[in-house]
Amino acid sequence: MTTLTIDIDHFKTISETHGHIAGDYAVKHVADITRRAIRTTGKVARFDGGEF
């Protein structure tokens, strides 16, 4: 098993400057890229740091 933690640099700034829709898009985009990079049996999950 492997665990990978990904931090989106300046995510709070993106969300505050461009709105929550842009922030949601950024999270979904990173999730899509991550899903394509792992095995089909792998899992992608989000852990909310609650900082934004």
C-alpha positions in Angstrom: 0.0 0.0 0.0 1.2 3.5 -0.8 -0.1 6.7 0.6 0.5 10.0 -1.2 -0.3 13.4 0.1 -0.7 16.2 -2.5 -0.9 19.9 -1.6 -2.3 22.4 -4.1 0.0 25.4 -3.8 -1.8 28.7 -3.2 -5.2 26.9 -3.2 -6.7 29.4 -0.7 -5.6 32.3 -2.9 -7.1 30.6 -6.0 -10.4 30.0 -4.1 -10.6 33.5 -2.6 -9.5 35.4 -5.8 -11.5 33.5 -8.4 -14.3 32.1 -6.2 -15.3 28.8 -4.8 -16.3 27.4 -8.3 -12.7 27.9 -9.4 -11.4 26.2 -6.2 -13.8 23.3 -6.8 -12.5 23.0 -10.4 -8.9 23.0 -9.2 -9.6 20.1 -6.7 -11.5 18.1 -9.4 -8.7 18.7 -11.9 -6.1 17.4 -9.5 -8.3 14.4 -8.7 -8.8 13.6 -12.4 -5.0 13.7 -13.1 -4.4 11.5 -10.0 -7.0 9.0 -11.0 -5.4 8.6 -14.5 -2.0 8.1 -12.9 -2.9 5.2 -10.6 -3.9 1.6 -11.2 -7.6 0.8 -11.9 -7.7 -0.9 -8.5 -6.3 2.1 -6.7 -8.4 4.6 -4.7 -8.3 8.4 -4.6 -9.6 10.2 -1.6 -9.7 13.8 -0.3 -8.7 14.8 3.2 -10.0 18.3 4.0 -7.6 20.4 5.9 -10.3 23.0 6.5 -8.0 25.9 5.9 -10.0 27.7 3.2 
